Amino acid sequence: MMSFIRPRWRKPAGTILAGTVFAVAWIIRGGPHWWAWVTLVAVVALARAFAFYLWAAEDDDLGALAGSRADERQKQLSTRSWALTGRLAMVAAFAGLTVAVALNEIWWWPFAVILGVTGFSYVFGLSAYGVAEEDPADHADTGYPVQTSAHS
């Protein structure tokens, strides 16, 4: 999807897009001083995008991640970090739900929604990335024992 954007510009473009969407949400909300929040969101998004652009020029791990040119080790580190993020989101949602239920409060449902979404995404990830029925091995139907280098 982002292949038409140069790797160094991908993270800054995503940051500017997210900042724009959040600023538009403040404009739609309106109210007093909405312009101050829109300005703050725009300045933070532009500063973060500029920082990503500068980091992408560096020849180190952070530069490779910011420039969307991570190697296999860095991609695994990123995947593990996202996994930890999901796990902590589930724990925080469960803790919030438990506290809200214990206090008999009406604000329990956002925690239940977050817990449901993270739980569903976990199960979906298991089904999409490898917990499935395995195919039989290529040699399973030949009737001959498999020869390895130890048997040769």
C-alpha positions as CSV (number, residue, x, y, z in Angstrom):
1,M,0.0,0.0,0.0
2,M,2.8,2.4,0.9
3,S,5.1,1.2,-1.9
4,F,4.6,4.4,-3.9
5,I,6.0,6.5,-1.0
6,R,9.8,6.5,-0.6
7,P,10.8,4.6,2.6
8,R,12.2,7.6,4.3
9,W,8.9,9.4,3.9
10,R,6.6,6.6,5.1
11,K,6.6,7.2,8.9
12,P,6.5,11.0,8.5
13,A,3.5,10.7,6.1
14,G,1.7,8.3,8.5
15,T,2.3,10.7,11.4
16,I,1.0,13.7,9.4
17,L,-2.0,11.7,8.3
18,A,-2.8,10.7,11.9
19,G,-2.3,14.2,13.2
20,T,-4.6,15.6,10.5
21,V,-7.3,13.1,11.3
22,F,-7.1,14.0,15.0
23,A,-7.0,17.7,14.3
24,V,-10.2,17.4,12.1
25,A,-11.8,15.5,15.1
26,W,-11.2,18.6,17.2
27,I,-12.6,20.9,14.5
28,I,-15.7,18.8,14.2
29,R,-16.1,18.8,18.0
30,G,-15.9,22.6,18.1
31,G,-16.5,24.4,21.3
32,P,-14.5,27.1,23.0
33,H,-10.8,27.2,22.2
34,W,-10.9,24.4,19.6
35,W,-8.4,26.2,17.5
36,A,-5.8,25.9,20.4
37,W,-6.1,22.1,20.4
38,V,-6.0,22.0,16.6
39,T,-2.8,24.1,16.6
40,L,-1.2,21.9,19.3
41,V,-2.0,18.7,17.4
42,A,-0.6,20.1,14.2
43,V,2.6,21.3,15.8
44,V,3.2,18.0,17.6
45,A,2.4,16.0,14.4
46,L,4.8,18.1,12.3
47,A,7.5,18.0,14.9
48,R,7.2,14.2,15.2
49,A,7.2,13.8,11.4
50,F,10.3,16.0,11.1
51,A,12.0,13.9,13.8
52,F,11.2,10.7,12.0
53,Y,12.5,12.2,8.8
54,L,15.8,13.2,10.5
55,W,16.2,9.8,12.2
56,A,15.6,8.0,8.9
57,A,18.8,9.5,7.6
58,E,20.9,7.9,10.3
59,D,22.8,4.7,9.7
60,D,21.8,2.8,12.9
61,D,19.0,0.7,14.3
62,L,16.7,3.7,15.0
63,G,17.4,5.2,11.6
64,A,16.5,1.8,9.9
65,L,13.2,1.6,11.8
66,A,12.3,5.2,11.1
67,G,13.3,4.9,7.5
68,S,11.2,1.7,6.9
69,R,14.3,-0.4,6.0
70,A,14.5,-2.7,9.0
71,D,16.4,-6.0,8.8
72,E,15.0,-9.3,10.0
73,R,16.3,-8.8,13.6
74,Q,14.8,-5.3,13.8
75,K,11.5,-6.6,12.4
76,Q,11.4,-9.3,15.0
77,L,12.1,-6.8,17.8
78,S,9.3,-4.6,16.5
79,T,6.9,-7.7,16.4
80,R,7.8,-8.6,19.9
81,S,7.3,-5.0,21.1
82,W,3.8,-5.0,19.5
83,A,3.1,-8.3,21.2
84,L,4.0,-6.8,24.5
85,T,1.8,-3.8,23.8
86,G,-1.1,-6.0,23.1
87,R,-0.6,-8.0,26.2
88,L,-0.4,-4.9,28.4
89,A,-3.5,-3.5,26.7
90,M,-5.4,-6.7,27.6
91,V,-4.1,-6.6,31.2
92,A,-5.0,-2.9,31.6
93,A,-8.5,-3.4,30.1
94,F,-9.1,-6.4,32.4
95,A,-7.9,-4.3,35.4
96,G,-10.1,-1.4,34.5
97,L,-13.1,-3.7,33.9
98,T,-12.6,-5.4,37.2
99,V,-12.3,-2.1,39.1
100,A,-15.4,-0.7,37.4
101,V,-17.5,-3.8,38.2
102,A,-16.3,-3.9,41.8
103,L,-17.3,-0.2,42.2
104,N,-20.6,-0.8,40.5
105,E,-19.8,2.0,38.0
106,I,-21.4,2.6,34.6
107,W,-18.0,3.2,32.9
108,W,-17.2,-0.5,32.7
109,W,-18.2,-1.0,29.1
110,P,-15.2,0.8,27.3
111,F,-12.9,-1.6,29.2
112,A,-15.1,-4.5,28.1
113,V,-14.9,-3.3,24.5
114,I,-11.1,-3.0,24.6
115,L,-10.8,-6.4,26.2
116,G,-13.0,-7.9,23.5
117,V,-11.2,-6.3,20.6
118,T,-7.7,-7.3,22.0
119,G,-9.0,-10.8,22.8
120,F,-10.5,-11.2,19.3
121,S,-7.3,-9.9,17.6
122,Y,-5.3,-12.4,19.6
123,V,-7.4,-15.3,18.5
124,F,-7.4,-14.0,14.9
125,G,-3.6,-13.7,15.0
126,L,-3.3,-17.3,16.2
127,S,-5.5,-18.5,13.3
128,A,-3.8,-16.3,10.7
129,Y,-0.2,-16.9,11.8
130,G,0.0,-20.6,12.4
131,V,-2.3,-22.4,14.8
132,A,-3.9,-24.6,12.1
133,E,-4.1,-28.2,11.1
134,E,-0.7,-29.3,9.7
135,D,-0.5,-30.9,6.2
136,P,0.9,-34.4,6.0
137,A,4.6,-34.6,5.2
138,D,5.5,-35.2,1.5
139,H,6.8,-38.7,2.2
140,A,3.9,-39.7,4.5
141,D,2.0,-41.7,1.8
142,T,4.9,-43.5,0.2
143,G,5.2,-46.3,2.7
144,Y,8.9,-46.0,2.9
145,P,10.9,-44.8,6.0
146,V,12.5,-41.5,5.7
147,Q,16.2,-41.6,5.2
148,T,18.3,-39.0,6.9
149,S,22.0,-38.4,6.9
150,A,22.2,-40.6,10.1
151,H,20.8,-43.6,8.2
152,S,22.8,-43.2,5.0
